[in-house]
Amino acid sequence: MKKRLLLRIMIFLIALPFLVAGTGGALNGPDPDVSLAQATGDKDWSFRQVPDYQPLQEQLKEYLAQQPGVYGIYFKDLHSGTSFDINGDEPITAASTVKVPVVLYLNHLVAQGKLNWDDRVVYDSKQDYQGGAGILQFSARDGDSYSLRVLANLSITISDNIAYRMLVRHLGKDNVARFMRDLGGQTVFPGGENITTARDMGRYMEAVLEFSREHPALGERLLDDMANPIYHVGLPGKLPPEVRVAHKEGDVWGVANDAGIVFAEHPYILVVLSRGETDVDKGFARIAEISRMVYDYQMNLKR
């Protein structure tokens, strides 16, 4: 937890000049030579047989049995469509992973012409203020306005809580919840709480991919934001550095989560949620270990 607190302070110091200037390198679009969305569709991957993930499931269960807390895992191979879960329907606090479906909903509205990236939202501290992650808690003043593009970028890349709250207020929480249910979410703000499941987060990750195929320019920019966050220690923590991972981490006291898409040679969706962690930093280290187990197994499958 101390490491992540220090990182949040560093984020503010580094990003403040860009915020004052009104934009920054983090707002650039994706490298046109890198198409994350196309990683699942460029080749004809045929299987002699459906991949057997039972040994991987047993390996993960054995590992989880030795760890504190409760874990929910969802996995889907993007070539065969084969999936499995461990406690996939266990309700767990979503923390900042919820920012992905919110920003995805915004992207849908922009794609439909109902909103524009240049539309601005005025900051209202009484409704929007929240501490924790982000830089707007240090710089935003009542009456300041921010474009939807900036708020979306800050929500994903540095997990800015105020940017997220401004988006939810602007979009309407009921509308966001309806969108999440339309995507297949079953556990959506129950009792008004930010609760989800590994399976639901997997559905949202798959929806990001589907959106990127339908709207390549918008989708690639969202995936690029997800692939270049300031918090990058969970799913990608122990993977080779050349492997692109579009993901969103989230944590609150006792909770460490990560949900994303691993664009390896054989790409897949992986969601790891946890609760009951006494040390969030160790929780993310465990997520990194789980991610490495999945990656190694996936890369060794016979195709």
ChimeraX attribute file (.defattr): number of C-alpha atoms within 10 A of each C-alpha:
attribute: neighborCount
match mode: 1-to-1
recipient: residues
	/A:1	16
	/A:2	10
	/A:3	9
	/A:4	15
	/A:5	12
	/A:6	10
	/A:7	15
	/A:8	20
	/A:9	15
	/A:10	12
	/A:11	16
	/A:12	19
	/A:13	11
	/A:14	11
	/A:15	17
	/A:16	16
	/A:17	12
	/A:18	13
	/A:19	16
	/A:20	10
	/A:21	8
	/A:22	11
	/A:23	13
	/A:24	14
	/A:25	8
	/A:26	17
	/A:27	17
	/A:28	12
	/A:29	15
	/A:30	19
	/A:31	11
	/A:32	8
	/A:33	6
	/A:34	11
	/A:35	17
	/A:36	24
	/A:37	21
	/A:38	15
	/A:39	16
	/A:40	20
	/A:41	11
	/A:42	8
	/A:43	9
	/A:44	8
	/A:45	12
	/A:46	10
	/A:47	11
	/A:48	7
	/A:49	9
	/A:50	11
	/A:51	16
	/A:52	11
	/A:53	18
	/A:54	10
	/A:55	10
	/A:56	16
	/A:57	17
	/A:58	12
	/A:59	14
	/A:60	18
	/A:61	13
	/A:62	11
	/A:63	14
	/A:64	17
	/A:65	11
	/A:66	8
	/A:67	12
	/A:68	14
	/A:69	15
	/A:70	16
	/A:71	25
	/A:72	22
	/A:73	27
	/A:74	24
	/A:75	25
	/A:76	21
	/A:77	19
	/A:78	20
	/A:79	16
	/A:80	16
	/A:81	11
	/A:82	14
	/A:83	15
	/A:84	16
	/A:85	18
	/A:86	19
	/A:87	16
	/A:88	22
	/A:89	17
	/A:90	19
	/A:91	21
	/A:92	22
	/A:93	24
	/A:94	28
	/A:95	20
	/A:96	23
	/A:97	26
	/A:98	23
	/A:99	25
	/A:100	26
	/A:101	21
	/A:102	23
	/A:103	25
	/A:104	23
	/A:105	19
	/A:106	24
	/A:107	25
	/A:108	17
	/A:109	15
	/A:110	15
	/A:111	17
	/A:112	10
	/A:113	9
	/A:114	9
	/A:115	15
	/A:116	16
	/A:117	15
	/A:118	11
	/A:119	11
	/A:120	16
	/A:121	18
	/A:122	16
	/A:123	21
	/A:124	16
	/A:125	15
	/A:126	8
	/A:127	11
	/A:128	19
	/A:129	17
	/A:130	17
	/A:131	12
	/A:132	15
	/A:133	23
	/A:134	23
	/A:135	26
	/A:136	21
	/A:137	19
	/A:138	11
	/A:139	11
	/A:140	18
	/A:141	14
	/A:142	11
	/A:143	11
	/A:144	12
	/A:145	15
	/A:146	18
	/A:147	16
	/A:148	24
	/A:149	18
	/A:150	19
	/A:151	25
	/A:152	27
	/A:153	24
	/A:154	23
	/A:155	28
	/A:156	30
	/A:157	23
	/A:158	25
	/A:159	28
	/A:160	25
	/A:161	25
	/A:162	27
	/A:163	30
	/A:164	26
	/A:165	20
	/A:166	24
	/A:167	23
	/A:168	19
	/A:169	15
	/A:170	14
	/A:171	17
	/A:172	12
	/A:173	16
	/A:174	12
	/A:175	13
	/A:176	21
	/A:177	18
	/A:178	14
	/A:179	18
	/A:180	25
	/A:181	14
	/A:182	10
	/A:183	15
	/A:184	17
	/A:185	19
	/A:186	15
	/A:187	20
	/A:188	23
	/A:189	17
	/A:190	11
	/A:191	7
	/A:192	8
	/A:193	10
	/A:194	17
	/A:195	17
	/A:196	25
	/A:197	27
	/A:198	30
	/A:199	29
	/A:200	23
	/A:201	31
	/A:202	26
	/A:203	20
	/A:204	24
	/A:205	24
	/A:206	19
	/A:207	17
	/A:208	25
	/A:209	22
	/A:210	14
	/A:211	20
	/A:212	21
	/A:213	17
	/A:214	12
	/A:215	14
	/A:216	17
	/A:217	15
	/A:218	20
	/A:219	25
	/A:220	25
	/A:221	21
	/A:222	26
	/A:223	25
	/A:224	27
	/A:225	26
	/A:226	24
	/A:227	24
	/A:228	18
	/A:229	22
	/A:230	17
	/A:231	17
	/A:232	20
	/A:233	17
	/A:234	28
	/A:235	32
	/A:236	24
	/A:237	18
	/A:238	17
	/A:239	21
	/A:240	11
	/A:241	9
	/A:242	8
	/A:243	13
	/A:244	20
	/A:245	28
	/A:246	25
	/A:247	30
	/A:248	32
	/A:249	31
	/A:250	22
	/A:251	24
	/A:252	16
	/A:253	13
	/A:254	16
	/A:255	24
	/A:256	32
	/A:257	29
	/A:258	30
	/A:259	28
	/A:260	30
	/A:261	28
	/A:262	26
	/A:263	21
	/A:264	18
	/A:265	11
	/A:266	19
	/A:267	21
	/A:268	25
	/A:269	24
	/A:270	28
	/A:271	31
	/A:272	31
	/A:273	33
	/A:274	29
	/A:275	23
	/A:276	16
	/A:277	20
	/A:278	15
	/A:279	16
	/A:280	23
	/A:281	18
	/A:282	13
	/A:283	26
	/A:284	27
	/A:285	18
	/A:286	21
	/A:287	27
	/A:288	22
	/A:289	20
	/A:290	21
	/A:291	23
	/A:292	18
	/A:293	17
	/A:294	20
	/A:295	22
	/A:296	12
	/A:297	12
	/A:298	19
	/A:299	13
	/A:300	9
	/A:301	11
	/A:302	10
	/A:303	13
